């Protein structure tokens, strides 16, 4: 092959393989993002069962590592990395596209767009869990009951004392009560506050700030549901590809 033709051929091959490389890179760096996964679920006419299974669904429970002041104390007390959770709800917009939100107890209880919720967590990391038999249990009627029950908590204050009253509410309490009263399912076991590891200085500091010093004995006997307990529930399974 003449030098000129060889140069042209080599240039064409470089362009071709560069295009292939860029295409591969784009597919593999974006295919696991939440936005891309959502578009696949909404737009694809030939969506596979696995793709549908891996797409966030109404009633899924989402966990993250919060960057709030009490986050470290919760990790130490519960021996779990995850410190905040909420329930994913889906709605159709005017274009009939699925939009994702998280119903969560912060200050106050609010409905937050899912991507905003993810961005707020430590390193944007999150894990979604789902009932193992969600397709049979979380019917449209049940999901409607869960949403209707949860509406009473909207705009209520966050409960920094982790009490069991409905007047104020914390994140895992909101999730647990919605599942219990809307679907008759207990995701996670209630525990006494005294069952947690309260020995670290970070935990003691927050407890003394909130309950006083000395801490009243009755505080240790109150029921608590932690994000860790919900996360570890045998009724749930991880939604892959998150």
Buried (B, 14 or more C-beta within 10 A) or exposed (E): EEEEEEEEEEEEEEEEEEEEEEEEEEEEEEEEEBEEBBBBBBEEEEEEEEBEBBBBBBBBBBBBBBEBEBBBBBBBBBEBBBBBBBBBBBEEEEEEEBBBBBBBBBEEBBBBEBBEBBEBBBEEEBBBBBBEEBEEBBEEEBBEBBBEBBEEBEEBEBBEBBBBEEEBBBBBBBBBBBBBBBBEBBBBEBBEBEEBEBEBEBBBEBBEEEBEEEBEEEBBEBEBBBBBBBBBBEBBBEBEBB
